[in-house]
Amino acid sequence: MYPFRDGNVFVRNAWYVAAFSDEVTADRVLARTILGEPVVLYRSPAGPVGLGGLCPHRQFPLALASVEDGLVVCGYHGFSFGSDGVCVSVPSQHRAAACSVPAYPVVERWRWLWIWMGDPARADPALIPDHDRVGLIEGRAFAGVHLEVACRYQLLNENLLDLSHISFLHTPRGRPRRLGFAATPDEVDVVDDGGCQRSRRRFVIDEAGGVVTPLATHHGPVELTLTIDHYPPVFHVGCQHYDRPGAGSEAERHLTELRFFHCLTPETAHSTHYFFAFARDCDLDRDEATTAMRAHFGGVLLEDKAALEILEGLVDRPGRHADVNCAADAGALRARRVLQERLDAEATGAPARPA
């Protein structure tokens, strides 16, 4: 399936964000579809739990189950399951049924719940990107939005890996375009042993503007370093670093740094959960700044959503011509190769090559 070879489209041995922490409680299940599989999430006394979403008795959706004394109780015939997925009781008989639902490893980091849908023996929490290192620091990072986007996850991946679209898709009609996003060469490199791919652009814009105080009060040119780090398969960390142009120490030149966290969890082959969060290094005690940023960047994501859902309706049409690529596609094309290798490795059972 475009842009990968036919066959498996999901990397299963990887961590994915399943929910924001505050979505998952001890008194009810939260139902999600992840990598094409129905899942329910809840909190047991021992912590967050992820279970398969269909009761093995008659395949009734556990989305309609209740949570009672830390157990998931099917809403059809009352089969009860523990946090390990094993059936512990059946009301219509004296013994539990010899059945279970899948139990998926779940790890809570910052305000996200990460789930592992592949081989549980390989679910090493150390494979989750270090939240402190990427800037997900409590007090500086804020939950954003969760969108359900009706497109395949790789369209969202590549939207983030080619930020030249900012000059066009996110510029209102009739307003001058900031062509630096598109015209500045994109430096693409691998920055650590974990295979993180970094794309970086540096350029000067005439006026910053913005929704946080250092940008709203600064007038005149601003030097912008725009970075996006991609942790395959679907986690992206963006950074907008703003400085005053010219001489002076780094502290004297620095205006602000904004960070953006994009977790693209495949729902089905043609739909994706988009979990977004952001961080900043200023105005940390201003709730109105947080509200303004959430509204502003949430609006930007809706523009991406609308455009990519249009593309989803076109990529598989009969007679579709091959893509024309350009210089800005270097990061996206490299990421395609890395993901195809991981898909191939899972299909054959061979280890993937380092990114």
C-alpha positions as CSV (number, residue, x, y, z in Angstrom):
1,M,0.0,0.0,0.0
2,Y,1.4,3.4,-1.0
3,P,4.1,4.3,-0.4
4,F,5.2,0.9,0.9
5,R,5.3,-2.5,-0.8
6,D,2.1,-4.5,-0.6
7,G,1.8,-6.5,2.5
8,N,2.3,-5.4,6.1
9,V,1.8,-1.7,6.6
10,F,2.4,-1.4,10.4
11,V,5.6,-1.7,12.4
12,R,4.3,-3.7,15.3
13,N,7.4,-3.9,17.4
14,A,7.4,-0.3,18.4
15,W,5.9,2.0,21.1
16,Y,2.9,4.1,20.1
17,V,0.9,6.7,22.1
18,A,-2.5,5.2,22.9
19,A,-4.0,8.1,24.9
20,F,-3.4,11.1,27.0
21,S,-3.1,10.0,30.6
22,D,-6.2,11.9,31.8
23,E,-8.3,10.0,29.2
24,V,-7.8,6.7,31.1
25,T,-9.4,6.1,34.4
26,A,-10.1,3.3,36.9
27,D,-13.9,3.4,36.6
28,R,-14.4,2.8,32.9
29,V,-12.7,1.5,29.7
30,L,-11.4,3.7,26.9
31,A,-11.8,2.0,23.5
32,R,-9.4,2.6,20.7
33,T,-8.4,0.9,17.5
34,I,-4.6,0.7,17.1
35,L,-2.8,-0.9,14.2
36,G,-6.1,-2.3,13.1
37,E,-6.7,-4.0,16.5
38,P,-9.5,-3.1,19.0
39,V,-8.0,-2.2,22.3
40,V,-9.4,-1.1,25.7
41,L,-7.5,0.9,28.2
42,Y,-8.2,1.4,31.9
43,R,-6.4,1.8,35.2
44,S,-6.0,-1.1,37.6
45,P,-4.6,-0.8,41.1
46,A,-1.2,-1.6,39.7
47,G,-1.3,1.0,36.9
48,P,-2.6,1.5,33.3
49,V,-3.7,-1.6,31.4
50,G,-4.2,-2.3,27.7
51,L,-6.2,-5.3,26.7
52,G,-7.6,-6.7,23.4
53,G,-11.0,-5.2,22.7
54,L,-13.1,-8.3,21.9
55,C,-14.4,-10.9,24.4
56,P,-13.4,-14.4,23.2
57,H,-16.8,-15.8,24.2
58,R,-18.8,-14.2,21.3
59,Q,-16.5,-11.5,20.2
60,F,-18.6,-8.8,21.8
61,P,-16.8,-5.5,22.0
62,L,-15.2,-4.8,25.4
63,A,-15.7,-1.1,24.5
64,L,-19.1,-1.8,26.2
65,A,-17.6,-3.5,29.2
66,S,-17.5,-2.1,32.8
67,V,-14.6,-2.0,35.2
68,E,-15.4,-3.6,38.5
69,D,-12.8,-4.1,41.3
70,G,-10.0,-3.8,38.8
71,L,-11.5,-6.3,36.4
72,V,-13.0,-5.8,32.9
73,V,-16.5,-7.3,32.8
74,C,-17.9,-8.0,29.4
75,G,-21.2,-6.2,28.9
76,Y,-22.8,-9.2,27.1
77,H,-22.5,-12.3,29.4
78,G,-20.3,-11.0,32.2
79,F,-17.0,-12.8,31.5
80,S,-14.4,-11.0,33.7
81,F,-10.8,-10.5,32.8
82,G,-7.8,-9.4,34.9
83,S,-5.1,-7.0,33.9
84,D,-3.1,-9.9,32.4
85,G,-6.0,-10.6,30.1
86,V,-6.9,-14.0,31.7
87,C,-10.5,-14.8,32.3
88,V,-11.1,-15.0,36.1
89,S,-14.8,-15.7,36.3
90,V,-18.0,-16.6,34.3
91,P,-21.3,-15.9,36.1
92,S,-23.1,-18.8,34.4
93,Q,-20.6,-21.4,35.8
94,H,-18.5,-22.2,38.9
95,R,-15.2,-22.0,37.2
96,A,-13.5,-19.5,34.9
97,A,-13.3,-20.2,31.2
98,A,-10.0,-21.3,29.7
99,C,-9.7,-18.2,27.6
100,S,-8.0,-14.8,27.6
101,V,-7.7,-11.5,25.7
102,P,-4.4,-10.1,24.5
103,A,-2.6,-8.0,27.2
104,Y,-0.4,-5.3,25.7
105,P,2.5,-3.7,27.6
106,V,1.6,-0.1,28.6
107,V,4.0,2.5,29.9
108,E,3.1,6.0,31.3
109,R,5.5,8.8,30.4
110,W,4.8,12.4,31.0
111,R,1.0,12.7,30.2
112,W,1.0,10.0,27.6
113,L,0.3,6.3,27.7
114,W,2.5,4.3,25.3
115,I,1.4,0.9,24.1
116,W,3.4,-2.0,22.5
117,M,1.4,-4.0,20.0
118,G,4.1,-6.5,18.9
119,D,6.0,-9.2,20.7
120,P,5.7,-8.5,24.4
121,A,9.2,-10.0,25.0
122,R,10.6,-7.1,23.0
123,A,8.7,-4.3,24.8
124,D,11.7,-2.5,26.3
125,P,10.6,0.9,27.8
126,A,14.1,2.2,27.1
127,L,13.1,2.3,23.4
128,I,10.6,5.2,24.2
129,P,12.4,8.4,23.3
130,D,13.8,10.1,26.5
131,H,11.2,12.6,27.4
132,D,13.5,15.0,29.3
133,R,16.0,15.0,26.5
134,V,13.4,15.9,23.8
135,G,11.9,18.6,26.0
136,L,8.8,16.9,27.5
137,I,9.5,18.4,30.9
138,E,6.7,18.8,33.5
139,G,6.0,22.5,33.9
140,R,7.2,23.4,30.5
141,A,5.2,21.0,28.3
142,F,1.5,21.1,27.8
143,A,-1.1,18.7,26.4
144,G,-2.5,19.7,23.1
145,V,-5.1,17.9,21.1
146,H,-6.0,14.4,19.9
147,L,-7.3,14.3,16.3
148,E,-8.6,11.3,14.3
149,V,-7.4,11.8,10.8
150,A,-8.9,9.9,7.9
151,C,-5.6,9.2,6.2
152,R,-2.7,6.6,6.3
153,Y,0.0,7.4,8.8
154,Q,2.8,7.8,6.3
155,L,1.0,10.8,4.7
156,L,1.2,12.5,8.2
157,N,4.8,11.4,8.6
158,E,5.9,12.9,5.3
159,N,3.9,16.1,6.0
160,L,6.1,16.7,9.0
161,L,9.3,15.6,7.2
162,D,8.8,18.2,4.5
163,L,8.1,21.5,6.3
164,S,8.3,23.5,3.0
165,H,4.5,23.2,3.0
166,I,4.4,25.8,5.8
167,S,4.9,28.6,3.3
168,F,1.8,27.6,1.4
169,L,-0.7,25.4,3.3
170,H,-0.4,27.5,6.5
171,T,-0.4,30.9,4.9
172,P,-3.8,32.5,4.6
173,R,-4.8,33.6,1.2
174,G,-3.9,37.2,0.6
175,R,-1.2,37.4,3.1
176,P,2.6,37.5,2.2
177,R,4.3,34.1,2.3
178,R,7.3,33.4,4.4
179,L,9.2,31.7,1.7
180,G,12.1,30.9,4.0
181,F,10.3,27.7,5.1
182,A,10.3,26.5,1.5
183,A,13.3,28.1,-0.1
184,T,15.9,27.4,2.6
185,P,17.9,24.1,2.0
186,D,17.0,21.3,4.4
187,E,19.9,19.6,6.2
188,V,19.1,16.0,6.8
189,D,21.2,13.8,9.1
190,V,21.0,10.9,11.6
191,V,21.8,12.3,15.0
192,D,22.1,9.3,17.4
193,D,22.4,5.5,17.5
194,G,18.7,5.2,17.9
195,G,18.1,6.2,14.3
196,C,16.7,9.6,15.0
197,Q,16.6,11.5,11.7
198,R,17.0,15.3,12.0
199,S,16.0,17.9,9.4
200,R,17.1,21.5,10.0
201,R,16.5,24.8,8.3
202,R,18.1,28.2,9.4
203,F,16.9,31.5,8.0
204,V,15.8,35.1,8.8
205,I,12.2,36.2,8.8
206,D,11.2,39.9,8.7
207,E,8.8,39.8,11.6
208,A,8.1,37.1,14.3
209,G,4.7,37.8,15.6
210,G,3.4,34.9,17.8
211,V,1.3,33.8,20.7
212,V,3.9,34.1,23.4
213,T,5.3,37.3,24.9
214,P,8.9,37.3,23.5
215,L,7.5,37.0,20.0
216,A,4.5,39.2,20.4
217,T,6.6,42.1,21.8
218,H,9.6,41.8,19.5
219,H,9.6,43.9,16.4
220,G,12.0,43.5,13.4
221,P,13.9,40.6,11.9
222,V,14.2,37.3,13.7
223,E,16.7,34.4,13.1
224,L,14.8,31.1,13.1
225,T,16.2,27.7,13.4
226,L,13.6,25.1,12.5
227,T,14.3,21.5,13.4
228,I,12.3,18.3,13.2
229,D,13.5,15.1,14.7
230,H,11.9,11.8,13.5
231,Y,12.0,8.8,15.8
232,P,10.8,6.0,13.6
233,P,8.2,4.9,13.0
234,V,5.9,7.8,14.0
235,F,7.2,10.1,16.7
236,H,8.3,13.6,15.7
237,V,9.8,16.4,17.8
238,G,9.8,19.9,16.2
239,C,11.7,22.9,17.5
240,Q,11.4,26.6,16.6
241,H,14.4,28.4,18.0
242,Y,14.1,32.2,17.7
243,D,17.0,34.6,18.1
244,R,17.7,38.3,17.5
245,P,20.0,38.6,14.5
246,G,23.5,40.0,15.0
247,A,26.2,40.0,17.6
248,G,26.0,39.2,21.3
249,S,26.0,36.2,23.5
250,E,23.6,33.4,23.0
251,A,21.6,34.5,26.0
252,E,21.4,38.1,24.8
253,R,20.2,37.0,21.3
254,H,17.7,34.4,22.5
255,L,14.0,35.2,22.3
256,T,12.3,31.9,22.8
257,E,12.2,28.2,21.9
258,L,9.0,26.4,21.1
259,R,8.8,22.6,20.9
260,F,6.1,20.5,19.3
261,F,5.5,16.8,19.8
262,H,3.6,14.8,17.2
263,C,2.7,11.1,17.9
264,L,1.1,9.5,14.8
265,T,-0.5,6.2,16.0
266,P,-2.0,4.2,13.1
267,E,-5.6,3.4,13.8
268,T,-6.3,1.4,10.6
269,A,-4.5,1.3,7.2
270,H,-6.4,4.4,6.2
271,S,-6.8,6.3,9.5
272,T,-4.5,7.7,12.2
273,H,-4.7,9.0,15.8
274,Y,-2.8,12.3,16.0
275,F,-1.6,13.2,19.5
276,F,-0.1,16.6,19.7
277,A,1.6,18.4,22.6
278,F,3.9,21.5,22.9
279,A,6.4,23.1,25.2
280,R,8.0,26.5,25.6
281,D,10.7,28.2,27.7
282,C,8.9,31.4,28.6
283,D,5.5,32.5,30.1
284,L,5.3,29.2,31.9
285,D,2.9,30.7,34.5
286,R,0.5,32.2,32.0
287,D,-2.5,30.1,31.4
288,E,-3.7,32.4,28.7
289,A,-0.5,31.8,26.7
290,T,-1.1,28.0,27.0
291,T,-4.7,28.4,25.8
292,A,-3.7,30.7,22.9
293,M,-1.0,28.3,21.8
294,R,-3.3,25.3,22.0
295,A,-5.9,27.1,19.9
296,H,-3.4,28.4,17.4
297,F,-1.5,25.2,16.7
298,G,-4.7,23.1,16.9
299,G,-5.9,25.2,14.0
300,V,-2.7,24.5,12.1
301,L,-3.2,20.8,12.6
302,L,-6.8,21.1,11.3
303,E,-5.3,22.6,8.1
304,D,-3.0,19.6,7.8
305,K,-5.9,17.2,8.5
306,A,-8.0,18.7,5.7
307,A,-5.2,18.6,3.1
308,L,-4.1,15.0,4.0
309,E,-7.6,13.6,4.0
310,I,-7.9,15.0,0.4
311,L,-4.7,13.2,-0.5
312,E,-5.9,10.0,1.1
313,G,-8.8,10.0,-1.3
314,L,-6.5,10.3,-4.3
315,V,-3.4,8.2,-3.7
316,D,-5.0,4.8,-4.6
317,R,-7.0,6.0,-7.5
318,P,-6.7,3.9,-10.7
319,G,-4.2,5.2,-13.2
320,R,-2.4,7.3,-10.7
321,H,0.9,8.6,-12.0
322,A,4.2,8.1,-10.1
323,D,5.2,10.9,-7.7
324,V,7.5,13.6,-8.8
325,N,10.1,14.3,-6.1
326,C,12.1,17.4,-5.3
327,A,15.0,18.5,-3.1
328,A,12.6,19.0,-0.1
329,D,11.7,15.3,-0.2
330,A,15.1,14.0,0.9
331,G,14.0,13.5,4.6
332,A,10.7,11.9,3.6
333,L,12.3,9.5,1.1
334,R,14.9,8.5,3.6
335,A,12.2,7.8,6.3
336,R,10.3,5.7,3.7
337,R,13.4,3.5,3.2
338,V,13.9,3.1,7.0
339,L,10.3,2.1,7.6
340,Q,10.3,-0.3,4.6
341,E,13.3,-2.0,6.0
342,R,11.6,-2.4,9.4
343,L,8.4,-3.7,7.7
344,D,10.5,-6.2,5.7
345,A,12.4,-7.3,8.8
346,E,9.2,-8.0,10.7
347,A,7.8,-9.9,7.8
348,T,10.8,-12.2,7.6
349,G,11.8,-12.3,11.2
350,A,15.2,-10.9,10.4
351,P,16.7,-8.0,12.4
352,A,16.4,-4.6,10.8
353,R,19.6,-2.8,9.8
354,P,20.5,0.2,11.9
355,A,18.9,3.4,10.5
